[in-house]
Amino acid sequence: MRVTRALFVSLTIMAVTFVSNVPTVHAQAKPTCSVRDGVNFHGQRNYGKAFECWNQHARLGSSAAQFNIARMYILGEGVPRSKVEAHKWLTIADRSGRPEARKALNNLRKTMTPDQIEDARKRVQRFYTSTR
């Protein structure tokens, strides 16, 4: 019984050591376009391509892209108008350091119900747990 337990402990330590030495890989694809490309697409009213560019960069932490996506949701440009999604993206942009995001967020909150704000809060939480 002692040998079995000692063997089990040794194998457990080896397994933990092996797993802890395996590098963690976060699948973050290299963006296929730039934030500036998104601005150009937006200027051409190609909102789908603008969203695609900005979404790639927003998920990598670009506060400009995050703010631009929020604006698209506020105005319904290429996406359905959604105060909840706009709130989510403004919150993320604010946390990423986008100066104008906080003012826009405060103004948007004045037009939202408590349930919408709570829904947005949950979406922000899911964003951070799914992309990190």
Buried (B, 14 or more C-beta within 10 A) or exposed (E): EEEEEEEEEEEEEEEEEEEEEEEEEEEEEEBEBBBEBBBBBBEEEBBEBBBBBBBBBBBEBBBBBBBBBBBBBBEEBBBEEBBBBBBBBBBBBBBBEBEEBBEBBEEBBEEBEEEBBEBBBEBBEEBEEEEE
